[in-house]
């Protein structure tokens, strides 16, 4: 009786969906996507093709085509400096976070039995707001009374006359270290979840065949974790490329332009110089790079499933 009622309800649901009632149900979500995603992106794209500037009365938003992009690519050395600086920041921060996070996840998975408390502690840095992280580390590394700076001076690791955020050679390593402190736990938790979900059968078969732990790691563990690794690298890569909060609080892009990431440069062009047309083209380039990263990592995730099957 229950099975018949369930079957009737399922048939009724299919009838409703098949007769076009599903379309009105998705209209509210579609409108939200359009309002908050599609429309702002379209407005940004149009603005990037104008000369709109609140700092120059003669530039009232006339359509100039791709002139902003031509100048951006060919003549704007500051943009390219910020671009390559951002790529270096993304590469080193994500690489260190991945290596440390993978090592921590492997250690927890293999050698620690009671993981709940440790996992809870790992959540603390990534749950703190980026602005709060920037304020905390700005105080800790302050040149005159920062606690960490004081101990670095006492240990002789930092000269008394040197302040970290005023020294060009130390600014970016400090920012990368702060980012690693905050987001390594995120990588650890994702990799740990992947390790805990691995099937046991391949490892048992490999052990019976005499495979060493190192061989099992490279031949079984890494291939099975490849989608998880690609996902965590994609998420952290996108987030690091858009990094703004911490750097803005810590240095504001200084000293000079030493720590001016692409997001800081876009902020300066838009909201300090009020050159909104050119600033929109800078923001469009950020979107374009993120889109390319998504495409590359999507292909990496689906690479195994697209390989041709070779039959014996």
C-alpha positions in Angstrom: 0.0 0.0 0.0 2.8 2.4 1.0 4.7 1.5 -2.2 1.6 2.3 -4.3 1.2 5.7 -2.7 4.8 6.5 -3.2 4.6 5.5 -6.8 1.5 7.6 -7.3 3.2 10.6 -5.7 6.3 10.1 -7.9 4.1 9.9 -11.0 2.3 13.1 -10.0 5.6 14.9 -9.4 6.8 13.8 -12.8 3.6 14.9 -14.4 3.9 18.4 -12.9 7.6 18.7 -14.0 6.9 17.4 -17.5 4.1 19.9 -18.1 6.2 23.0 -17.6 5.4 23.8 -14.0 9.1 23.6 -13.1 9.9 26.8 -15.1 8.1 29.2 -12.8 9.7 27.6 -9.8 13.2 28.4 -10.9 12.4 32.0 -12.0 13.2 33.6 -8.5 16.6 31.9 -8.4 17.3 32.9 -12.0 16.4 36.5 -11.2 18.7 36.6 -8.2 21.6 35.2 -10.3 20.9 37.9 -13.0 20.6 40.7 -10.5 23.7 39.9 -8.4 26.0 38.2 -11.0 25.1 38.8 -14.7 24.0 42.4 -14.5 27.0 43.7 -12.5 29.4 41.8 -14.8 27.6 43.3 -17.9 27.8 46.8 -16.4 31.5 46.3 -15.6 32.2 45.1 -19.1 30.4 48.2 -20.6 32.2 50.6 -18.2 35.5 49.1 -19.2 34.8 50.3 -22.8 34.2 53.9 -21.7 36.4 56.8 -20.5 34.3 57.4 -17.3 36.2 59.3 -14.7 35.0 61.3 -11.7 38.3 63.0 -11.5 38.2 64.5 -15.0 35.1 66.5 -15.9 35.7 66.0 -19.7 35.5 62.2 -19.3 31.8 61.6 -18.9 31.6 58.0 -20.0 31.9 58.2 -23.8 32.3 54.8 -25.6 35.9 54.2 -26.6 35.9 50.6 -27.4 39.0 48.6 -26.5 41.3 51.5 -25.9 41.5 50.9 -22.1 42.5 47.3 -22.7 45.1 48.3 -25.4 46.7 50.8 -22.9 46.5 48.2 -20.1 48.3 45.5 -22.1 50.8 47.6 -24.0 51.8 50.6 -21.8 50.7 50.1 -18.1 53.9 48.9 -16.4 52.3 49.3 -13.0 49.6 46.9 -13.9 52.0 44.2 -15.1 54.1 44.7 -12.0 51.1 44.1 -9.9 50.0 41.2 -12.1 53.4 39.3 -11.8 53.5 40.1 -8.0 50.1 38.6 -7.6 51.1 35.5 -9.5 54.2 35.0 -7.3 52.1 35.5 -4.2 49.5 32.9 -5.4 52.3 30.4 -6.4 54.3 30.6 -3.2 51.4 30.9 -0.7 49.3 28.1 -2.3 52.3 25.8 -2.7 53.4 26.2 0.9 49.8 25.8 2.1 49.4 22.6 0.1 52.7 21.0 1.2 52.1 21.8 4.9 48.4 21.0 4.7 49.1 17.6 3.0 51.8 16.8 5.5 49.5 17.6 8.5 46.6 15.7 7.0 48.7 12.7 6.4 50.1 12.8 9.9 46.7 13.1 11.5 45.3 10.4 9.3 48.1 7.9 10.0 49.3 8.5 13.5 46.6 10.4 15.5 43.6 8.4 16.8 41.6 11.2 18.6 41.2 13.7 15.8 38.2 15.7 16.9 39.9 18.1 19.2 42.8 18.7 16.9 40.5 19.3 13.9 38.5 21.8 16.0 41.7 23.7 16.9 42.6 23.8 13.2 39.4 25.6 12.4 40.3 28.6 14.5 42.6 30.5 12.1 40.4 30.1 9.0 37.3 31.1 11.0 38.7 34.5 11.8 37.7 37.3 9.5 40.5 38.5 7.1 40.2 42.0 8.4 40.7 40.8 12.0 43.7 38.7 10.8 45.2 41.8 9.3 44.7 43.8 12.4 46.1 41.1 14.7 49.2 40.5 12.7 49.8 44.2 12.2 50.0 44.6 15.9 52.1 41.5 16.4 54.6 42.7 13.8 54.5 46.4 14.6 58.0 47.8 14.5 58.1 49.5 17.9 55.9 47.4 20.3 54.9 44.3 18.3 55.3 41.1 20.4 56.7 39.0 17.6 59.0 41.8 16.5 60.3 42.2 20.0 61.2 38.5 20.3 62.8 38.5 16.9 65.0 41.5 18.1 65.8 39.7 21.3 66.9 36.5 19.4 69.0 38.5 17.0 66.9 37.3 14.0 65.9 40.9 13.2 68.1 44.0 13.6 66.8 46.6 16.0 66.5 49.3 13.4 64.5 47.1 11.0 60.6 47.0 10.9 59.1 44.2 8.8 56.4 46.2 7.1 58.8 49.1 6.3 61.4 46.9 4.7 60.7 46.0 1.0 62.6 42.7 1.2 60.5 41.5 4.2 57.0 42.7 3.3 55.9 40.0 0.8 57.5 37.1 2.8 55.6 38.3 5.9 52.3 38.5 3.9 52.8 35.1 2.5 53.5 33.7 6.0 50.3 35.2 7.4 48.3 33.8 4.5 49.9 30.4 5.1 49.0 30.6 8.8 45.4 31.4 8.1 44.6 29.0 5.2 46.8 25.9 5.8 44.1 24.5 8.1 41.6 24.7 5.2 43.9 22.6 3.0 44.5 20.2 5.9 40.8 19.6 6.5 40.0 19.0 2.8 42.9 16.6 2.2 42.1 14.8 5.5 38.5 14.3 4.4 39.8 12.9 1.1 42.2 10.5 2.9 39.5 9.3 5.3 37.2 8.6 2.3 39.7 6.4 0.4 38.6 2.8 -0.2 40.6 0.2 1.7 40.4 -2.6 -0.9 43.2 -1.2 -3.2 45.6 -0.8 -0.3 44.9 -4.3 1.0 45.5 -5.8 -2.5 48.7 -3.8 -2.9 49.9 -5.0 0.6 49.2 -8.6 -0.4 51.2 -8.1 -3.6 54.2 -6.8 -1.6 54.0 -3.1 -2.5 55.9 -0.8 -0.2 54.1 2.1 1.5 56.0 4.6 -0.7 54.8 2.7 -3.8 51.2 2.7 -2.5 51.4 6.4 -1.9 52.4 7.2 -5.5 50.4 4.5 -7.3 47.2 4.5 -5.2 46.9 7.4 -2.8 47.9 10.3 -5.1 45.8 9.1 -8.1 42.7 8.7 -5.9 43.2 12.1 -4.3 43.8 13.9 -7.6 40.3 15.4 -7.8 40.5 16.5 -4.2 44.0 18.1 -4.8 42.8 19.9 -7.9 39.7 21.2 -6.1 41.7 22.5 -3.1 44.3 24.1 -5.4 41.5 25.7 -7.4 39.7 27.1 -4.4 42.9 28.5 -2.8 44.3 29.8 -6.1 41.1 31.8 -6.8 40.9 33.1 -3.3 44.6 34.0 -3.1 44.4 35.8 -6.5 41.6 38.0 -5.2 43.4 38.7 -1.9 42.6 42.2 -0.7 41.6 42.5 3.0 44.7 41.4 4.8 47.1 43.2 2.5 45.1 46.4 2.6 45.1 46.4 6.4 48.7 45.3 6.7 50.4 47.6 4.2 47.9 49.2 1.9 50.2 48.1 -1.0 53.3 49.7 0.4 56.0 50.6 1.0 55.6 52.2 -2.4 54.2 49.5 -4.6 56.1 46.6 -3.2 53.0 44.8 -1.9 50.5 46.2 -4.4 48.6 43.2 -5.5 46.3 43.4 -8.5 43.3 43.8 -6.3 45.0 46.7 -4.5 45.9 48.3 -7.8 42.3 48.0 -9.0 41.1 49.6 -5.8 43.6 52.5 -6.2 42.6 53.1 -9.8 38.8 53.0 -9.1 38.4 54.6 -5.6 41.5 56.8 -5.2 42.1 58.0 -8.8 38.3 57.7 -9.6 39.2 56.4 -13.1 36.2 54.1 -13.3 36.5 53.2 -17.0 40.1 52.1 -16.8 39.5 50.6 -13.4 36.8 48.4 -14.8 39.2 47.1 -17.4 41.6 46.1 -14.6 38.8 44.3 -12.7 37.9 42.5 -16.0 41.4 41.2 -16.3 41.1 39.8 -12.7 37.9 38.0 -13.8 39.6 36.7 -16.9 42.5 35.2 -15.0 40.2 33.5 -12.5 38.2 32.1 -15.4 41.3 30.7 -17.0 42.3 29.1 -13.7 38.8 27.5 -13.3 39.1 26.1 -16.9 42.6 24.6 -16.2 41.6 23.0 -13.0 38.3 21.7 -14.4 40.3 19.9 -17.1 42.7 18.5 -14.5 39.8 17.1 -12.4 38.2 15.5 -15.5 41.4 14.3 -17.1 41.1 10.7 -15.9 37.5 10.3 -17.0 38.3 11.6 -20.5 41.2 9.1 -21.1 40.4 6.5 -23.7 39.8 3.0 -22.4 42.3 0.5 -23.8 40.9 -3.0 -24.2 43.1 -6.0 -24.1 
